[in-house]
Amino acid sequence: MTTVTTAILVLRILATSQVLLSAIALAISSNPYRTRVLGIAVMLGVVSYLVSPPSFGQFDLEVWTWIALPADAVPPLLFFFTWDLFEDDREPPKFVWLIAALYLVVALWVGLERGPTNAGVNIYLLLPLQLTKLGFAIGAMFIVWKGRENDVVETRLKLRRVFAASIGIIVAAVVATELVTGWNVPRTIELLGMAAIFVATLMLNLAFLRLNPSF
């Protein structure tokens, strides 16, 4: 195992620890049940991404294909979680549910077909899926950002900015890198990406602890 690969594994583990910390804090918080379920689902999907190939997949276990599948559910889950947090009890439009359901079915099929090593399979489906991921992420950021002018609680307004910025950094890094490199991400780029994700998750936890200790 090379130095770069080792560093990537360490950063993935560190980022995973930060996400799990957020999940535990949310699980024991006093937030509504649906908010907790959606938030924890998002975080478990992120953990799936962090512990999935290509780094951990080098151990050549078929189980990694299944472990990686929940990561594909993160974009729609993130959208619905953000909607639940900031849209004041309004339900998402039905067409969004339809898009999410279609996306998940196709993503599940492509994920099982693609496996941990053959990223070139189903390229005509992979590109629309990546763009759909980006669409859900942009939708989530828009939800957070558009309500800032009506949010009179200063602490929550600051959290909106941190939350939106974190989503933007992480999603842009992941989606852009996968699209540009054709899912054959160079080790150096992966190292920088994992470092960015670790920093973003750490700063997000610090922001919540500093600005809203009650979560």
N, C-alpha and C positions, 0 to 999 in steps of 0.2 A: 504494500500500500504506500503510495507516494505521499510526500508532505502535503501537497495541495489537497489530495483526497482526504487525508486525515483532518485537515483544517475544515473542509466542507462538512465532514461528519460531526465534528465538534460544534460548529456553528448551527447545524441542523438540530442537534441535541439541545443547545442553549436556547434557540428560538422555541423549540417544543416546550421546554420548561416554562418559558414566559407565557405561552398560550395556555398551557395547563393551569398555571397560576390564575389567569383570568377566568378560566372555566370554573375553577373551584370557588373563586370569589363570587362569581355570578350565581353559582348553584346554591350557596348559603346566604345569598342576599335576600332582601325583602321585596324584590321586584315581582311583578305578576308572573304567574306560572307560564303563560305563553311566551313572555319575554325571555324567561330563563331557558325554556326548552329550545327556542330558536337560537339564542346566543350560544348555548352549549353545543348545539348541532353545528353551527358555523365553526366554532373552535375545534371540534373534533375533526371536521373536514380539513381544516388548516393543518392539524397534526398529521392527518393522512398524507397530505401533500409533502410535509416536511420529512416524513419517515419513508416515503416511497422512492422508487427509482428516480434518477439514475444512480445515486450514491449507495443507498442501502441495497438496491437491486443487484449489485455486483455479487451478492452471495448466491445468486442464481436459484432462488426458491420461487416456485410457482405461486406461492401464497402472496407474494408482493403485488401481483396483478390485482388481487381482491382487496388488499390493504390500500392500494392507490385509488380505488373507485370512489370512496366518499369525498375525495378532493374535488371531483367534478361537480359535486352538489353545492360547493361553497358559493359560487356567484349568485344563483337564485336565492339560496338561504340568506346570504348577506343582504340582498335587496329586501326580503320580507322582514328580516330582523331590524333593519334600519327603518323600514316603514312602520313597524310596530313601535319603535322607540320615539319617532318624531312626527307621526301623522295624526296623533290625537284621536285614536279610536276609529278613524276612517278605514274601510276595508280596501285592499288593492283592487284595481280593475280586473274584471274576469279575463280579459285578453292576456293579462300578465300571467295569471295562473295557467292559461292554456299554453303560452310560450314556454313557461317553466316546465310543465309536464312533458311537452314535446322535446325540449332540450334534454331533460333527464333521461328519457327513453333512448334517444339517439346517443347521448354521451355514455350510457351504460353499455350499449351495444358496441360502440367504437372502442371503448376501454377494454372490453373483453377480447375483441378481435385484435386490437393493437398489441396487447401484451407489454411487458416491460422493456423489450428490446427492438421491436419493429415499429418505429414511430412513423415510417413512411406509408403505412397502410391506410387506406381510406382518406387520402389527402383532401378529396373534395368535400368530405364531411368535417374533417379536422379544422379547416379554415373557417367555415360558418360557425362551428362550435366556439372557436376562439373569439370570433367577433361577437357572438352572443354573450360569452363571458364578459367581454369588455362592455357590452351594452348594459348588462345587469349592474356592473360596477359603476358605470357612469350614472345610471339611474339612482343608485344608492348615494353617490356623492351629491347628486342634484337634490335629493330629498333632504340631506343634511344641510346643504348650503342655502336652499331657498327659504328655509324657515328662520334664518338667523336674524332677519330684521324684525320679526315679531317676537323673538325670544328676549324677554326683559330680564331674565335671570343671568347675571354676568358669568357665574361659574359654569352654567350649562352652555352658554354661548362659547366660552373658551373650549369646552369639551367638544362642541360641534366642530370647531376648527381642527382640533387635534385628530378627531375621528375621521373627518373627511380627508385630511392630509395623509393619514396612515393608510387609508383605503387606496388613495391615489398612488402613493409610492409603491405599495406592495403589488397591486394589480397591474400597474403599468410595467413594472419590472418583470413580472412573470409572463404576462401575455406578449409583450413586445419581444422579449428574449426568445420565447418559444417560436414566435412567428418568423423573426429574422433569421434564426439559426436552423429552422426546419426541425425543431425538436431534438437536434443533435447539439446540445449546449456545450460549448468548450468549458473545460474545467476552470479556467481563470474567470470566465463570465459567471459560472455557477458560484464560484467562491465569492465574488463581489455581490451577487444577488442574495446569497444566504447571509452575508454580512449586513446588507441593507435590511433584510427582513428581521434579523435579530435586533438591530438597532431600533427599527420601527416598533416592534412588539415591546421592547424594553421601555421605550419612551412613552408608549401608550399606557403601559402599566404605571409608570411613574406619574404620568399626568393624572390618571384617575386617583392615585393615592394622594397626590398633592392637592388637586382641585376638588375632588369629591370622595373623601375617605369612606363615606357610607355606601359608595358604589351605586 
